[in-house]
Amino acid sequence: MTWTRKDLVSIAALSAEEIRFILQHASNFKTVGARDIKKVPALRGKTLVNFFVEPSTRTRISFELAAFRLSADVVNMSASTSSLTKGETLKDTARNLEALLADIIVLRHSSAGASQFLAERLKASVINAGDGAHEHPTQALLDTFTVCEAKGRMDGDLRGLHVAIIGDILFSRVARSNIHALIKLGAKVTLCGPPTLVPRSLESLGVSITHNIDDIIGSVDVVNLLRIQHERQRKEYFPSLGEYTSLFGLTKARAAQLKDDCLIMHPGPINRGVEIDSDIADSGRSVILDQVTNGLAVRMAVLYLCANAPQS
């Protein structure tokens, strides 16, 4: 296929073929990291602006390193150092960046739809690095890449795999993007967590729902654990962290029930001892650090494809 999108704002908008196309390119770009000189000239002469209105460690640094490895120039911005603090609108800030000949804007924003809003108004490529509780497309792509790689499914066919996403689904943009990607590639997805954080309305996305982790823990092929999104919650959704851990945490006892080849995943940051036992997070079945490594290759692929898409 030929990639035609200048922007990546959601997984929901992508076809299964497009997802596989990105994963294929990510696989090729991952080999760059094994070289003595970890750089290719694919985006030489291009300028990327990392515009993070919300805090980030892994995603921002991953996009920055991905751009460097593609030989692009990089500028990092945050809300506190931009004119947003003076009342300038997001649109005007972005249009000024474009007037400075920025080719790619990577945006993380607290408002759902912010990336789509800019993508519709700018000629520059816009990459969604997380918008509120809506989507986080590159996280879903790197998670999917990690599953495909670890399970020997680099053709992107995940039929027959059962993935459990456990935790705060209601406020998780990672969960939404993962659900879209996994289902498009044929996986079975089960959501698990407190009823207050895993409402039955999410079944409309094509997933199964359980509020008892012990019903599924021994049968799944992948466990993707999510932290509690305290920063997006305006009230308490469960009595205490201790109770959450006892009911939904991946403790050593629960980990002992997992299949021998079950993958343990987490998008980070990890709250050790809450959603996952510290020793389990560092165990041989954990691919948490592989997710970080694969994020670099996936973001290289996304930047390359969007920056070189034909302009309409």
N, C-alpha and C positions, 0 to 999 in steps of 0.2 A: 504494500500500500504506500501511498504518499501522504506525509503529514501535512495538514493544511491549517492547523490552528496556531495563531500567533500567541494565544493565551492558554493558561491552564488554571481554571478557576474552580472546577469540581470534577469529581469522579462520576457523578450521576450523569453528566453530559457526554461521557466517553462511551464508545462501543467496546465490546470485548476485544475486537481486532485492534483498536487503538491502544488499549491497555497492554496487550501482548507486544505491540510494536515498540512501546516505551521500554518494556522489560527486555526486549531483544537488544535495543541500543544500550541499556544499562549494563547488560552482560558484556558487551563489547568494551564499554568505557571502564568497567571494573579492572580490566587487564592493564590499564594505564597505571594503576596503583602499584603494580608489581614491577614496574620498570625502575631503573636507576634514576632516570629523569622523568618525574611524574607530571609531565606537561605535554599538551598537544595544542596546535595553533587554531583549533576549530572556531574560536570566537575572538581571535586577535583583531583588535581595532574596535570591539564592542565595549560598551560601558553598562555595567549593572549597578543599580542602586538597591541596597538592602534597606527597606523602609519598615522598621519594626515599631509599631505603635504599642504593642504588648511586649513584655519581656520574653527572651528566649536565649537558650544556650546552644543546644544541639542543632536546631534548625538554622539559626542565623549563621553559625560557624560553618555548618555543612554547605549552605549555599555559597558562602564566601570562598571556601576552599574549592568547591566545584567550579566556580567562575575563574579562580586563579589557575586551576589545572587546565581550563580551556583557553587560557591566555587572555581573558577579558580583564578590563580595568574595573575596580570595585570601589564603591563609596558606601559607607555605612551611615544610616540615619536612625535616630530614635525620636519619639514624640517630644521628649523633654528638650531636645536640642533643635527642634524645628519650629517654624512659625505657627504651627498648630496651637502653641501655647499663647500666641498673640491674637488668636481668633481667626486665623486663616483657615479656609475650608480644605478638606482633603482633596477635592477636585483642583483647587487652585495650586496647592502644594505640588500635586502630581503634574499638572500642566507646566509648572515652572521647571520641574525636573526634566520634562520632555523638551522644553525650550532650551535646556542646557545639553541637549542631544543625548540623553539617556536612552539606551536601546531596550533595556529590560528593567522592570520595576518588580521587585519581590516584596509583597506586602503582607504583613501580619497586622490584623486589626481586630478590635473587640466587637465590631458590628458585623453581623451576618450580612453578606451581600456586598461588602465594601470592595472586594476585588472585582466582582462582576460590574459594579458601578464604574470603576475606572477603566476596565477593559472595553466597555462600550463607548468610552469617550477619548481614549488615547490611541495613537498609532503605535506607541511603544508596546512591547510584549508585557503582559501583566501575569505574574505567577502568584497564586494564592498560597501563602505560607501559614494559613489558619485564619478563619474569620468567625469570631465569636464561637457559638456552639454549633455552627453550620457544617463546615468541611475543612479537612486538612489533606488535600489530595496527594502531596508527595509523601506524607507519612504512610498513607494507605498503599501507595505504590512500592515503597521500600519494604513494608511489611509483607506484601504479596510476593515481592521478589525474594525475600528471605525464605518464605514458605516454599516457593517453587524450587529454589536452590537446594534447600535442606532435604526436600522430599523427592528430588530428582524429577521435577516437573517443569523444566525450563521451557517447555512448549506452551506453558500457561494454561494447561488443562488441569483444573483442580477437582474434577468430578470424582466423587467417592471419598473426598476428605471432609471431615467434620471439624469445624472450628468453633470454639467457645470464646466469646468475648465477655469478660466478667468485670463488673464494677459499675461505675457511674456512667451509664449509657445516656441518660437524659441530657446531660450537659456536655457530652463528649463529641467534639468534631472529628476526632480520630475514629471513633466507633462508626459514625455515619459514613465516612469515606471508605472504611474497611468493609462495611456491609455491602456497599455498592460494588466494590471491586471483587470481593470474594464471590458474591452471587453471580455476577456477570461471567466469572470464570468457572462456574459450576459447583462451587463448594456448598456444603450445607452449613448454615450458621445458626448457632444457638446463643441467645443473650441470657445472662444470669446476673442477678443482683437483687437488692431490696425492691419491693413493689413500687416504692416511691421514686426510685431511680431507673426502673425498667418497666415503664407502663405498657400495658397490653396494646396500646395504639401503635407501637413499633412493629407489630406483626404485619402491618400493611407494607413493610419494606421487604417482605418475603422471608422473614426469619422465624425461628421457634423461640419461645420464651419459657424460662423456668426460674423460680425463685428459690430453688433448692440446689445448691452446687453439687451435693453428693449424689444427685440423680444422674449427673452427666460426667462427673470427673473421671470415671474409669473407662469411658467409651470414646472420648474425643481424641483427635489427632494433633490438635494445636490448641493451646490455651493462651489467649492474649489478655493480659491483666491490665486494667486501667486504674489510675489513681482517682481519688475523690476530688472533684473540681471545686474546692472550697471557694475559690475566687469568683465563681459564677453563681454561687448559691446565696439566696437571701434569707434562708431559713434552714433549720435542721431537718435533714431527711432520714435520719436514723438516730437512735439514742446516744451512741458513743462509738469511738473508733475501736474500743475493745470488743464491743458486741459485733461490729462489722467484721472484724478479723475472725472472730469465732464462727460466724455464719458464712462468710464469703471469702476469707483469706486463703491463699495457697500455703497452708501450713505443711510441716514435714509429714504429718499423718495423711493429709490429702495427697501430697505429692507421691507418697508410696502407692497410691491407688492408680496413678497414671500409667498408661501404656509405656513400655520401655522406650519406644521411639517417639513419644509425644513431645512436641516442641513447646518450650515455655518462652513467651514473648512479653515485652512491656515497652511501650513507646517512650517511657521516661518523662519526667524524673520519677525515680522509684521512691516510694515511702516504705523503706524496709521495716518489716515487722507489722505492717498494716495489710496491704494487699498481697504481700508475698514475704515468706520467711527469708532472712538474709542469706542463709546457706543455700537455699533453693535457687535464689537469684544468681548465685555464683556457680551453680552445679553444671555438670556436663551437658545436661539437656537444655540449658538456657542458651538462647541465641540472641540475647539482648544486645550484646556488643556487636554481633554480626549485623543486627538491624542498623546500628550506627554506621558501620563500615559501608553497608549496602546503600544507605541514604546518600552517601557521596556519589556513588555511581548513578543512582536514579536521578539525582538532581543535575548531574552533568548531562544526562540524556534529555531531561526536560528542557534545560536551558538551551542546549544545542538545537533541539527540534523546533522549539517555539521561536527562537531568534532567527532561524533560517526558513521559517514558513513563508510561502508566497504572500505578498501584500496585496490586498484587494483594492 
